[in-house]
Amino acid sequence: MQRRSSRQARHARQTFLAALIGLAAFASAAQAVNLVPNPSFESFTGCPTSFSQINLAVPWDTPSLGTSDFLNACAPNAFPSVNVPANQQGFQSAHTGVGYAGLIPYSAAVDYREYVSAPLNAPLAAGTPYTVQFWVSLGDSSIIAIDRLGAYLSVGPVGPVNNYFALPYTPQIESPANQYLTNATGWTLVSGTYVASGGEDHITIGNYHNDASTNTTPGPGTWIGGAYYYIDDVSVEIALPTQQACCLSDGSCSMQFPGECTLLKGTPAGPGTTCTPSPCGVTPVRPGTWGGIKIRYR
């Protein structure tokens, strides 16, 4: 009987370890897949020579009449320069490689907006969480900085739209309100997690607020055109599981990955939860007799 129990315990441990290895392999594979094509604007059909040429960084394009830009180290450093790192809007090395996009999310022209948009390599799966992120840097010439740039994931393209106003959508991922994107010497990450409805196959980045609802603060430059931002390293990837509180059958709490928690016959408490304080309730007390308690403490 004891030998069988040992064998069963060993088998359970092996099953548990195999499951963990499988989970790690899945996480590693998921992490490697970015659904955004040409995410750092390194590939192009021709070297940019002026503004308004985002379409050269295939398959990126603009969904409206806003004239978004493609900047790359291959561009001549002559007016109007779209070179990297030195260009008409400032000096900024690429976050990755030698290329990036550029857009005007707030302008001296009333409600003028620029966006960059691209089809994803595959549609998103319903109910699956995705990590969506992109990096932004304020152009040195900008007289204004804003607080919110966002990414909208759509089923099909949002354009072409025959105007240059703010797109009438609510981005699923957006930088926080009242936290101004003023970094003009480096790059700022805009990131979030989105649980897909299913079928989303395009991403569009820009400012989704009109002038009246856009918060602004002074920028570092004097360009009267408004605010100008560089965009680089756009990604949409399956969100990897993170440790969270796991409520075990005895009422105790342990920090585990969701899959590990299930294997331990526990209940995951949800993303962002911790064991301090414990969400698992009071640990059940074993019933006992007064005689049993006296014997324990003699």
Secondary structure, DSSP 8 states (H G I E B T S, - for coil): -HHHHHHHHHHHHHHHHHHHHHHHHHHHHHHT---SSSTTS---SS---SSS-GGGSTT-B-SSS---EEEETTS-SSSS---SSEETTEE---SSTTEEEEEEEEESSTT----EEEE-SS---TT-EEEEEEEEEE-TTBSEEES--EEEEESS-----SS-S--S---SEE--TT------SS-EEEEEEEE--S---EEEEE--S-GGG--EEE-SS-BTTEEEEEEEEEEEEE-----EEEE-TTS-EEEE-HHHHHHTT-EE--TT--SSS-SS---------HHHHHHHT-
